[in-house]
Each structure stands twice: as C-alpha cells, then as structure tokens.
C-alpha cells in the first residue's frame, strides 16, 4: 500500500477491533513486519503522542470532535508525509475530507 498524504482513519465501536485494524494497516504500509510489532507502536490516547516530533503517529482512541488544535496538527503531519493512522468510534463530518476511512468489514 502506498503512503497517502491523508489521515488513515479506522472506525469501529470496539477498541480491540480498532487496534487490530491499525496494526494491519501499519503492516500494509510497510511500517512494521508483523502486526504484533506494529501493536507495540500504537498509543492508547492522542495526548501520549508528540504531534510535533513523532515520525509515525498510531493511536487507537481519538475523539475527532474534541479539539480543533489536535485535528489541525494531525492534518499537518499527514500533509508533510508522516504516516498518521488513528482510530475513532465514529466518523466526524469535519474530518471527512482529509481522511481515508476504513471500516472493520472492509479491512479484517
């Protein structure tokens, strides 16, 4: 899978399913060799991620309607070419234009 300059968004209500989806996408993008390697890189909260300095952003619990500042920082990192794969419980209309959305029925 080629790196797109978009936020890869995994949408599912279950946190474990989102984590598996993010791991699978990370392997497909070449960020890890096996899913268990990529699962070690996944942060559980967006506030654990250094949005300014991290080269790879993998997070399985992001509230897209929470903070505009965080959403803007994620957009900027993706536009600069950093791999950004996040998980959310539901899709937000504001984030739709900059995200490549993946659902569990399509990915797993």
Secondary structure, DSSP 8 states (H G I E B T S, - for coil): ----SSEEEEE-S-HHHHHHHHHHHHHHTTS-SSHHHHHTT-BSSGGGS-TTT-SEEEES---TTT-HHHHHHHHHHHHTT-EEEEEESS--GGGGGGEEEEEHHHH-
